[in-house]
Amino acid sequence: MRKTYQASPVTLPQHAESLLSQGHRLALVAAHTDETGPRVVYLFVSGPPDTRVELHVRLDPDHPQVPSLAHLSFPAGRFEREMRDLFGIVPVGHPLRRRLVRHFHWPRGWYPMRPDAGPPPDFGEQEGPYPFLEVEGEGVYEIPVGPVHAGLIEPGHFRFSVVGETILKLKARLWFVHKGIEKLFQGRSVAAGLPLAERISGDTAVGHALAYCLAVEEATGTEVPPEAQHARALLLELERVHNHVADLGMLCNDVGHGILNAHAQRVREQLLRLNKEVTGHRLLRGGVLPGGAALRALPDPALLTALGADIREIADLALRHSTVRDRFTGTAVLHTAAAREIGCLGYVARASGIADDARIAHPFTDHGTRLTGSVHDSGDVLARFLVRAEEIDVSLALVAQFSEELRAPAAVLAPTPAPGTGPRTGVGLVEGWRGTIATRVELAPDGTLARVKPVDPSFFNWPALPVALADTIVPDFPLTNKSFNLSYAGNDL
């Protein structure tokens, strides 16, 4: 159930504080430009039971500003900075005035999400370099890393302030890959929006496609058949497994156990080939469709059993190796209180004792009794390894369960709703492999996409990485970074 309330800039903090005190979390903030002027939508969610509350705030077109909620919610402060950089809406009273999304080559006063933004202007250096906080003291020096890296990864700049090898402070500077995803959605048909959703973060094709489709279906009043929802759940778990397996191997590789990484990547290759059999694409694109799902084949139960045994053996070998376990244990601890204050999601949160899972809090189908949460409270690299390993077992059991209920090849789609039906707005909440994905959609009168706001869990989890790295050593950065494995593309839309 989704409830919508109108709030004014004056009453917004009171409403937000009330919802947060009731156990809701801020999942999304979306700015809009209506004919009457700017409007901001705040989405608060909780569950179980699945509860969603929207606050709509209309702003003065001549002076678009809202009171900052940063003192109530850390994620709110980041959403506000993003909104200021992209729309020019000012969060009054925000404690951090420096830009978040904007880079030095964006001219002052240019806001790309405004209707009158026009084409991208020429690059320049109007705003100067990013104002990094400098740590001073005897023996303190800086190590800059990136944004261009040696490996085939996306760009991000990390600036370490260290004494010896001990990290005093890490500042991560992201937003080097801004693609204008939100702007690209506008004016597309629902069908044309799907390939864009699948590519928000390439390793999360199912998660983002499903969140988009759920939002569109709510907006149009589409009732998706249960069989199609089960097929979607199967695909979501296949995506979780192949990503978690890759992470298990690369975590082992970062502590010098390359042979376990080789075996993990061998298993992942089998999973990617299975993905192609199931949907025709190694990353499972094309399986989730607006109104339903399409499967070309079902996973072989014997193969799932064999892969499960293989993965458990790899994890067991890693944990029984003293060097691997010692390097994982106590490294880069993210304490529960910090994870909760930052608003962490997914395996990062569950490794720090926070049992949040959208499959339980916001279910789109019945997962049965095989969905059991994996939660650890040590908050270190070991906990993030264990959560992944245990979630793989659960995901493989769910894949086997849903496979028994489905048939393939088959495309199961809902009947097309009558034009103009539905509330014209919708929200999709999905437990992607990194954590909860939230997508909000508004449709234009002609049925095209007026506004799509996706939020990847990496947006919530990136600020936790520097916190976990405080008082660790520089050589542990690659290991810690992989244990979080955050998306650059999903963070910077």
C-alpha positions in Angstrom: 0.0 0.0 0.0 1.3 3.4 -1.0 0.0 6.6 0.6 0.6 10.1 -0.7 0.5 13.3 1.3 1.0 16.9 0.4 3.4 18.8 2.5 4.7 22.4 2.5 8.3 23.3 2.9 7.5 24.5 6.4 5.8 21.2 7.5 8.2 18.9 5.7 10.7 18.4 8.6 7.9 17.6 11.0 6.4 15.0 8.7 9.8 13.4 7.9 10.8 13.3 11.6 7.5 11.6 12.4 8.0 8.9 9.7 11.6 8.2 10.7 10.6 7.9 14.3 8.0 5.3 13.3 10.7 3.1 11.7 10.5 4.2 8.1 13.6 4.9 6.1 14.1 7.4 3.3 14.4 5.3 0.2 14.3 8.0 -2.5 14.1 11.7 -3.2 13.0 12.8 -6.7 12.8 16.3 -8.0 10.3 17.2 -10.7 9.6 20.2 -12.9 5.9 20.5 -13.4 4.0 23.2 -15.4 3.3 25.0 -12.1 6.9 24.8 -10.9 9.3 22.5 -9.0 8.0 19.6 -6.9 10.0 17.2 -4.7 8.8 13.7 -3.8 10.2 12.0 -0.7 9.6 8.2 -0.5 9.7 6.6 3.0 9.3 2.8 3.3 9.2 0.2 6.0 8.2 -3.4 6.3 7.0 -6.0 7.0 4.2 -5.2 6.4 5.1 -3.5 3.1 4.5 0.2 3.8 5.3 3.2 1.5 4.6 6.8 2.2 5.2 9.7 -0.2 5.5 13.3 0.7 5.0 15.8 -2.2 6.3 19.3 -1.7 5.7 22.1 -4.2 8.2 24.9 -4.3 8.3 28.5 -5.3 9.4 28.6 -9.0 11.3 31.8 -8.4 13.2 30.6 -5.3 13.2 26.7 -5.4 14.3 25.7 -2.0 13.4 23.2 0.8 14.5 22.9 4.4 17.3 20.4 4.7 16.6 17.1 6.4 20.3 16.2 6.8 20.0 16.6 10.5 17.4 13.9 10.6 18.7 11.5 8.0 22.2 11.1 6.5 20.8 9.7 3.2 18.6 12.7 3.0 21.6 15.0 3.0 23.1 13.2 0.1 19.9 13.2 -1.9 19.6 16.9 -1.3 23.1 17.6 -2.6 22.4 15.5 -5.7 19.1 17.4 -6.2 20.9 20.8 -5.8 23.6 19.8 -8.4 21.1 18.5 -11.0 18.1 20.7 -10.5 19.4 23.8 -8.7 17.0 23.2 -5.8 18.6 24.6 -2.6 18.5 22.6 0.6 18.4 25.5 3.2 20.5 24.7 6.3 22.5 21.9 4.7 25.8 21.4 6.6 27.8 20.7 3.5 27.6 23.3 0.8 30.2 21.8 -1.6 29.0 20.0 -4.7 28.4 16.2 -4.8 27.6 15.3 -8.4 29.0 18.4 -10.1 32.5 18.3 -11.4 34.7 21.3 -12.1 33.9 21.3 -15.8 30.2 22.0 -15.2 29.7 25.7 -15.4 28.2 27.5 -12.4 24.4 27.9 -12.8 24.0 25.0 -15.3 21.6 22.3 -14.0 21.2 19.4 -16.5 17.9 18.1 -15.3 16.0 21.4 -15.8 13.9 21.5 -18.9 15.7 24.7 -20.0 19.2 23.2 -19.5 19.9 22.9 -23.2 22.8 20.9 -24.7 25.8 20.3 -22.5 28.1 23.3 -22.4 31.8 23.3 -23.1 34.0 21.9 -20.4 35.8 24.4 -18.3 37.3 25.0 -14.8 34.8 27.6 -13.6 34.4 26.1 -10.1 38.0 25.0 -9.4 39.3 21.8 -7.9 37.3 19.7 -5.5 37.8 21.0 -1.9 39.3 17.9 -0.2 39.6 18.1 3.6 43.3 18.1 4.3 44.6 16.2 7.4 47.6 17.8 8.9 50.2 16.8 11.5 53.6 15.3 11.9 54.2 12.4 9.6 50.9 12.8 7.7 51.0 12.5 4.0 48.5 11.9 1.1 48.2 9.0 -1.3 46.0 9.8 -4.4 44.6 6.8 -6.2 42.6 7.1 -9.5 40.3 8.2 -11.0 42.0 6.1 -13.8 42.9 2.7 -12.4 45.1 -0.1 -13.7 42.3 -2.7 -13.9 39.2 -2.7 -16.1 37.0 -0.9 -13.6 35.1 2.4 -13.6 36.7 5.6 -12.5 36.8 6.8 -8.9 39.3 9.0 -7.0 40.4 7.9 -3.6 42.6 10.2 -1.5 44.2 8.7 1.6 45.6 10.7 4.5 48.0 8.3 6.2 50.7 8.0 8.9 53.0 5.2 7.9 50.6 2.7 6.5 47.7 3.6 8.8 44.7 5.3 7.2 43.6 8.4 9.1 41.0 9.4 6.6 39.8 8.4 3.2 37.8 10.6 0.8 36.2 8.9 -2.1 35.4 11.2 -5.0 32.9 9.6 -7.5 30.6 10.9 -10.2 33.1 10.6 -13.1 30.7 8.6 -15.2 27.6 10.7 -15.2 25.5 9.5 -18.2 22.3 11.4 -17.8 20.2 8.2 -17.3 17.3 10.0 -15.7 17.1 12.5 -18.5 17.3 9.7 -21.1 14.2 8.1 -19.7 12.1 11.1 -20.3 9.7 10.9 -23.3 10.4 7.2 -24.0 7.7 4.6 -24.2 7.5 2.1 -21.4 9.0 -0.6 -23.7 11.9 1.7 -24.7 12.7 2.4 -21.1 13.4 -1.2 -20.3 16.8 -1.6 -22.1 17.9 1.6 -20.3 16.8 0.2 -16.9 18.8 -3.0 -17.7 21.9 -1.0 -18.3 21.9 1.3 -15.2 24.4 -1.0 -13.6 25.4 -3.8 -16.0 25.8 -6.5 -13.3 22.3 -5.7 -12.0 20.3 -6.1 -15.1 17.5 -8.1 -13.5 17.3 -6.0 -10.3 17.0 -2.7 -12.1 14.7 -4.0 -14.8 12.4 -5.6 -12.2 12.2 -2.4 -10.1 11.4 -0.4 -13.2 8.7 -2.9 -14.3 7.1 -3.1 -10.9 6.9 0.7 -10.8 5.4 0.9 -14.3 2.9 -1.9 -13.5 1.7 0.0 -10.4 1.4 3.2 -12.4 -0.7 1.4 -15.1 -2.7 -0.8 -12.8 -1.2 -4.0 -14.4 -1.8 -7.3 -12.5 1.1 -9.6 -13.2 0.3 -13.3 -13.2 1.8 -15.3 -10.3 3.8 -17.5 -12.7 5.5 -14.5 -14.2 6.4 -13.2 -10.7 7.9 -16.6 -9.8 10.0 -16.5 -13.0 11.2 -13.0 -12.1 12.2 -14.2 -8.6 14.1 -17.1 -10.2 16.0 -14.7 -12.4 16.8 -12.4 -9.5 18.3 -15.2 -7.5 20.4 -16.4 -10.5 21.8 -12.8 -10.7 22.6 -12.9 -7.0 24.5 -16.1 -7.3 26.8 -15.3 -10.2 27.8 -12.0 -8.6 28.3 -13.4 -5.1 30.4 -16.2 -6.5 32.7 -13.8 -8.4 33.1 -11.8 -5.2 34.0 -14.8 -3.1 36.8 -15.6 -5.6 38.1 -12.1 -5.9 38.2 -11.6 -2.1 40.4 -14.7 -1.9 42.5 -13.3 -4.7 43.1 -10.1 -2.8 44.7 -12.0 0.0 47.0 -14.0 -2.3 44.9 -17.2 -2.8 44.7 -17.1 -6.6 43.8 -20.7 -7.1 40.5 -20.3 -5.2 39.7 -17.2 -7.3 40.4 -19.3 -10.5 37.9 -22.0 -9.3 35.3 -19.3 -8.3 35.6 -17.8 -11.8 35.3 -21.2 -13.3 32.0 -21.7 -11.5 30.8 -18.2 -12.4 31.5 -19.0 -16.1 29.2 -22.0 -15.7 26.6 -19.8 -14.2 26.9 -17.2 -17.0 26.4 -20.0 -19.6 23.3 -21.1 -17.6 22.0 -17.6 -17.7 22.3 -17.5 -21.5 20.4 -20.8 -21.7 17.6 -19.4 -19.5 17.2 -15.9 -21.1 19.5 -15.8 -24.1 21.9 -13.4 -22.4 24.8 -14.1 -20.1 23.7 -11.2 -17.8 20.0 -12.3 -17.9 18.8 -9.3 -20.0 15.5 -9.9 -21.7 14.0 -12.1 -19.0 12.0 -9.5 -17.2 9.4 -7.7 -19.3 6.8 -5.0 -18.5 3.8 -7.1 -17.4 5.6 -10.4 -17.1 8.7 -12.5 -17.8 10.1 -14.7 -20.5 12.2 -17.9 -20.1 13.9 -19.9 -22.8 14.8 -22.8 -20.5 14.8 -23.8 -16.8 18.0 -24.6 -14.8 18.9 -28.2 -14.6 18.4 -29.3 -11.0 21.4 -31.6 -11.1 23.6 -28.7 -12.3 22.3 -26.5 -9.5 23.2 -29.2 -6.9 26.7 -29.7 -8.4 27.3 -26.0 -8.5 26.1 -25.6 -4.9 28.5 -28.3 -3.7 31.4 -26.7 -5.7 30.7 -23.2 -4.2 30.5 -24.6 -0.7 33.8 -26.3 -1.1 35.5 -23.1 -2.4 34.1 -21.2 0.6 35.1 -23.9 3.0 38.7 -24.1 1.7 39.0 -20.3 2.0 37.7 -20.2 5.6 39.9 -23.2 6.7 43.0 -21.5 5.3 44.6 -19.6 8.3 46.1 -16.8 6.2 42.8 -16.1 4.4 40.7 -16.2 7.6 43.2 -14.1 9.5 43.2 -11.4 6.8 39.4 -11.3 6.7 38.9 -11.3 10.4 38.7 -7.9 12.1 39.6 -6.1 8.8 37.7 -2.9 8.0 35.0 -3.2 10.6 31.7 -1.3 10.0 29.9 -1.2 13.3 26.1 -1.7 13.5 25.5 1.9 14.8 27.5 3.4 11.9 25.8 1.2 9.3 22.4 2.1 10.6 23.2 5.9 10.7 24.6 5.8 7.2 21.6 3.9 5.9 23.4 0.9 4.6 21.6 -1.8 2.6 22.1 -5.3 1.3 25.0 -7.6 2.4 26.9 -4.6 3.8 24.1 -4.0 6.2 23.5 -7.7 7.0 27.2 -8.1 7.7 26.8 -5.4 10.3 23.9 -6.9 12.1 21.0 -5.1 10.2 18.5 -7.7 8.9 17.0 -5.6 6.1 15.8 -7.5 3.0 13.2 -6.2 0.5 12.2 -9.8 -0.3 10.8 -9.9 3.2 9.9 -6.2 3.8 8.5 -5.5 0.3 7.7 -8.9 -1.4 6.5 -8.9 -5.0 5.8 -12.7 -4.7 5.7 -15.5 -2.1 9.2 -16.9 -1.6 8.0 -19.8 0.6 9.9 -21.2 3.5 13.3 -21.4 1.8 14.0 -17.7 2.1 16.1 -17.4 5.3 18.2 -14.3 6.0 21.9 -14.4 6.6 23.0 -11.9 9.2 26.3 -11.4 11.0 27.2 -8.6 13.4 31.1 -8.4 13.3 31.0 -6.0 10.4 34.3 -7.0 9.0 35.5 -8.5 5.7 34.9 -12.0 7.1 31.2 -11.1 7.8 30.7 -9.8 4.3 32.3 -13.0 2.9 30.1 -15.2 5.1 26.9 -13.3 4.2 27.6 -13.8 0.5 28.4 -17.5 0.9 25.3 -18.2 2.9 23.1 -16.2 0.6 24.3 -18.3 -2.3 22.9 -21.5 -0.7 19.5 -19.8 -0.1 19.4 -18.4 -3.7 20.1 -21.8 -5.2 17.4 -23.4 -3.1 15.0 -20.7 -4.3 16.0 -21.2 -7.9 15.3 -24.9 -7.5 11.9 -24.2 -5.8 10.7 -21.8 -8.5 12.0 -24.1 -11.3 9.6 -26.8 -10.1 6.6 -24.4 -10.5 7.5 -23.1 -14.0 7.5 -24.2 -17.6 9.8 -23.1 -20.4 10.2 -21.9 -23.0 7.3 -19.6 -22.2 6.5 -15.9 -22.0 3.9 -15.1 -19.3 2.5 -11.6 -19.7 -0.4 -9.7 -18.1 -3.3 -8.5 -20.3 -2.6 -4.9 -21.5 -4.5 -2.5 -19.2 -7.0 0.0 -20.8 -5.4 3.3 -21.7 -5.5 5.8 -18.9 -6.1 3.3 -16.1 -3.9 3.2 -13.0 -2.7 6.0 -10.7 0.0 7.1 -13.3 2.7 6.9 -10.7 4.3 3.8 -9.2 7.2 2.5 -7.1 9.2 -0.7 -7.4 11.3 -2.1 -4.5 13.5 -5.0 -5.2 16.3 -6.8 -3.3 19.0 -6.7 -5.9 22.2 -8.6 -5.2 23.8 -5.5 -3.7 20.7 -4.5 -1.7 17.4 -2.8 -2.1 16.8 -1.0 -5.4 14.1 1.7 -5.4 12.6 3.1 -8.7 9.8 5.6 -9.0 8.0 6.3 -12.2 5.5 9.0 -13.3 3.7 8.6 -16.7 2.7 11.5 -19.0 -0.9 11.6 -20.2 0.1 9.9 -23.5 1.6 7.0 -21.5 5.2 7.8 -22.1 7.7 8.2 -19.3 7.6 11.7 -17.7 10.0 10.9 -14.9 12.0 7.9 -13.8 14.1 8.0 -10.6 16.1 4.8 -9.9 18.2 4.5 -6.8 20.9 1.8 -6.6 22.0 0.5 -3.1 25.5 1.7 -3.9 24.2 5.3 -3.4 23.6 4.4 0.2 26.6 2.2 0.8 29.5 4.3 -0.7 29.8 6.6 2.3 30.3 3.5 4.6 33.6 2.5 2.8 35.7 5.3 4.3 34.2 4.7 7.7 35.1 1.1 7.6 38.7 1.9 6.5 39.5 4.3 9.3 42.5 3.0 11.3 43.1 0.1 8.9 46.2 0.0 6.7 46.6 1.0 3.1 47.4 -2.5 1.8 43.9 -3.6 3.1 42.1 -1.1 0.8 41.8 -3.4 -2.2 40.4 -6.2 0.0 38.0 -3.9 1.8 36.9 -2.2 -1.4 36.1 -5.6 -2.9 34.2 -6.7 0.2 31.9 -3.8 -0.4 32.0 -4.1 -4.2 30.0 -1.0 -4.9 28.8 0.2 -8.3 30.1 3.4 -9.8 27.6 3.4 -12.6 24.6 2.7 -10.3 25.7 5.5 -8.1 26.2 8.1 -10.8 23.2 8.2 -13.1 
